[in-house]
Amino acid sequence: MITEEMIPGMQGALPSALATVDESGTPNVSYISQVFYVDDRHVALSNQFFNKSLRNITSNGIATVNIVRPDNLKSWYLELKYKESKTDGELFENMKMQLDAIASMSGMEDVFKLHASEIFEVVKVDEVIMS
Amino acid sequence: MAIILNDFVKEVLTSPCYGFVCTINESNQPVMTRFFGFKYDDPLETLTVYTFKKDAQRVIDELSDSAKLAATVSNAMDFKTIQFKGTYQRHYDVADEEMNYARECNAKQVEIMAMFGISKEVFASWHFEPSVAISINVEEIFDQTPKVNAGNKIN
């Protein structure tokens, strides 16, 4: 489902958009620092302070995320199904290390703190048509 | 009812911004598309975003009279971010004078992409013409700037 071509879009060079929906059907769209490649069917999102998004995700398990490759701007929408949250372990530590690097590059060291790795199954991928 | 814009919202809206507009489909799945520019009135009733027509079709296909929309605008430099929520008003092909304004918006996107190290030539692979505008009746504004209390309602 996730191809090698998409992986550079998950390295945090460009912010990703995360869209969720609440119980009343109202969409919510915010930016997140990290969409982290777990395996070809799973990604993890960095839970820093996406309060509303997290409430929506844990309520209905649905999200859509947009990723962009910084070298050629190829872009994809990933439809996601929520699986679990992790606050320790190898995945969490790897995400924390990458987030620290992103924070350092963007001068947000005091703000970008990883609280949890939110793991999702990728259920559908659409390439973005920008031409 | 029109929303009086505070200084924070005005600051974000006049800074180098990029954004996404989002609705949901019949399966409750969020569907979004990128926009490269926008216009708004002050006091705020309507926010209109300029999207890439081909990609925006995924959102337009889901728009009905009662469709709920969210649009998030973020400053590329300092991450100050605001989110507008409301209902679908209309969409239309951008043309004439408004297209000239949209071109100015796109020129600002070139500057924003340069901040991320993306060249004008690479950014040209995103064809912003033809563009379709999506107008939202704005009902709520939220501060989505990355911080502990992100998501607080502004209006």
HADDOCK unambig.tbl for C-alpha pairs under 7 A between the chains (distance, minus, plus):
assign (segid A and resid 19 and name CA) (segid B and resid 30 and name CA) 5.81 0.50 0.50
assign (segid A and resid 20 and name CA) (segid B and resid 30 and name CA) 5.83 0.50 0.50
assign (segid A and resid 21 and name CA) (segid B and resid 30 and name CA) 6.43 0.50 0.50
assign (segid A and resid 26 and name CA) (segid B and resid 68 and name CA) 5.84 0.50 0.50
assign (segid A and resid 27 and name CA) (segid B and resid 22 and name CA) 6.46 0.50 0.50
assign (segid A and resid 27 and name CA) (segid B and resid 23 and name CA) 5.70 0.50 0.50
assign (segid A and resid 27 and name CA) (segid B and resid 24 and name CA) 6.56 0.50 0.50
assign (segid A and resid 27 and name CA) (segid B and resid 30 and name CA) 6.55 0.50 0.50
assign (segid A and resid 27 and name CA) (segid B and resid 68 and name CA) 6.95 0.50 0.50
assign (segid A and resid 27 and name CA) (segid B and resid 69 and name CA) 6.29 0.50 0.50
assign (segid A and resid 27 and name CA) (segid B and resid 70 and name CA) 5.81 0.50 0.50
assign (segid A and resid 28 and name CA) (segid B and resid 70 and name CA) 5.88 0.50 0.50
assign (segid A and resid 29 and name CA) (segid B and resid 22 and name CA) 6.70 0.50 0.50
assign (segid A and resid 29 and name CA) (segid B and resid 70 and name CA) 6.45 0.50 0.50
assign (segid A and resid 29 and name CA) (segid B and resid 71 and name CA) 6.85 0.50 0.50
assign (segid A and resid 29 and name CA) (segid B and resid 72 and name CA) 6.24 0.50 0.50
assign (segid A and resid 30 and name CA) (segid B and resid 72 and name CA) 6.48 0.50 0.50
assign (segid A and resid 30 and name CA) (segid B and resid 144 and name CA) 6.97 0.50 0.50
assign (segid A and resid 49 and name CA) (segid B and resid 147 and name CA) 6.56 0.50 0.50
assign (segid A and resid 49 and name CA) (segid B and resid 148 and name CA) 5.77 0.50 0.50
assign (segid A and resid 49 and name CA) (segid B and resid 150 and name CA) 6.57 0.50 0.50
assign (segid A and resid 50 and name CA) (segid B and resid 150 and name CA) 7.00 0.50 0.50
assign (segid A and resid 52 and name CA) (segid B and resid 151 and name CA) 6.75 0.50 0.50
assign (segid A and resid 62 and name CA) (segid B and resid 29 and name CA) 6.53 0.50 0.50
assign (segid A and resid 63 and name CA) (segid B and resid 29 and name CA) 6.86 0.50 0.50
assign (segid A and resid 63 and name CA) (segid B and resid 30 and name CA) 6.50 0.50 0.50
assign (segid A and resid 64 and name CA) (segid B and resid 30 and name CA) 5.90 0.50 0.50
assign (segid A and resid 70 and name CA) (segid B and resid 118 and name CA) 6.89 0.50 0.50
assign (segid A and resid 72 and name CA) (segid B and resid 122 and name CA) 5.96 0.50 0.50
assign (segid A and resid 111 and name CA) (segid B and resid 147 and name CA) 6.12 0.50 0.50
assign (segid A and resid 128 and name CA) (segid B and resid 55 and name CA) 6.32 0.50 0.50
assign (segid A and resid 129 and name CA) (segid B and resid 54 and name CA) 6.22 0.50 0.50
assign (segid A and resid 129 and name CA) (segid B and resid 55 and name CA) 5.15 0.50 0.50
assign (segid A and resid 130 and name CA) (segid B and resid 52 and name CA) 6.45 0.50 0.50
assign (segid A and resid 130 and name CA) (segid B and resid 54 and name CA) 6.80 0.50 0.50
assign (segid A and resid 130 and name CA) (segid B and resid 55 and name CA) 6.20 0.50 0.50
assign (segid A and resid 130 and name CA) (segid B and resid 126 and name CA) 4.85 0.50 0.50
assign (segid A and resid 130 and name CA) (segid B and resid 127 and name CA) 5.83 0.50 0.50
assign (segid A and resid 131 and name CA) (segid B and resid 125 and name CA) 6.64 0.50 0.50
assign (segid A and resid 131 and name CA) (segid B and resid 126 and name CA) 5.58 0.50 0.50
assign (segid A and resid 131 and name CA) (segid B and resid 127 and name CA) 4.76 0.50 0.50
